[in-house]
Amino acid sequence: MNTTLAPDLTVADRCDRCGAQAYIRATLGEGLELLFCAHHGRKHIEKLRDLDVTIQDQTHRLHDAVATPEPMGAE
C-alpha cells in the first residue's frame, strides 16, 4: 500500500457503490480512482490493501465534524 498526499475529499465526492459522501479514495496504478463511503470502505479496504494502490482514508473527519454540545445554562 502506498500513501501519498492527495487533495482532500469534498462533499461533492461520492461513493462509487452507493452514492453517499466519500471518505476513502483508492488510486490504482493507472491513475483510476475508486471512492467509498466509510461503510463500503471498511468493507473493501482489506482487499484493496493487498493490491498496488494508494489509499487515502479520511474517515477521521466523521468524528471531527461531531460538535461537542455546550453545557446547559452556558449563556
LINPEZI-V221578 format. One record per residue. N is the residue number from 1. RES is the residue in three letters. PHI is phi in degrees with one decimal (NA if undefined). BURIAL is b if it has 16 or more other ideal C-beta (glycine too) atoms within 10 Angstrom, else e. Layout:
((N,RES,PHI,BURIAL) (N,RES,PHI,BURIAL))
This chain:
((1,MET,NA,e) (2,ASN,-98.4,e) (3,THR,-132.6,e) (4,THR,-134.8,e) (5,LEU,-81.1,e) (6,ALA,-129.8,e) (7,PRO,-58.3,e) (8,ASP,-59.0,e) (9,LEU,-72.4,b) (10,THR,-116.9,e) (11,VAL,-65.0,e) (12,ALA,-77.7,e) (13,ASP,-81.2,b) (14,ARG,-119.5,e) (15,CYS,-62.6,b) (16,ASP,-69.4,e) (17,ARG,-89.5,b) (18,CYS,-127.7,e) (19,GLY,90.3,e) (20,ALA,-71.8,e) (21,GLN,-60.3,b) (22,ALA,-85.6,b) (23,TYR,-125.1,b) (24,ILE,-131.2,b) (25,ARG,-119.0,b) (26,ALA,-115.2,b) (27,THR,-104.7,b) (28,LEU,-82.2,e) (29,GLY,-54.3,e) (30,GLU,-83.0,e) (31,GLY,87.7,e) (32,LEU,-73.5,e) (33,GLU,-118.7,b) (34,LEU,-116.8,b) (35,LEU,-113.6,b) (36,PHE,-134.6,b) (37,CYS,-71.7,b) (38,ALA,-61.1,b) (39,HIS,-61.6,e) (40,HIS,-72.5,b) (41,GLY,-62.8,b) (42,ARG,-61.9,e) (43,LYS,-66.7,e) (44,HIS,-109.8,e) (45,ILE,-62.9,b) (46,GLU,-64.8,e) (47,LYS,-65.8,e) (48,LEU,-66.8,b) (49,ARG,-64.4,e) (50,ASP,-74.9,e) (51,LEU,-98.1,e) (52,ASP,-86.8,e) (53,VAL,-131.4,b) (54,THR,-99.2,b) (55,ILE,-113.3,b) (56,GLN,-113.0,b) (57,ASP,-107.3,b) (58,GLN,-116.0,b) (59,THR,-64.2,e) (60,HIS,-59.3,e) (61,ARG,-65.3,e) (62,LEU,-62.5,e) (63,HIS,-79.3,e) (64,ASP,-65.6,e) (65,ALA,-78.9,e) (66,VAL,-76.4,e) (67,ALA,-81.0,e) (68,THR,-82.3,e) (69,PRO,-66.9,e) (70,GLU,-76.4,e) (71,PRO,-61.8,e) (72,MET,-63.6,e) (73,GLY,76.1,e) (74,ALA,-90.7,e) (75,GLU,-84.0,e))
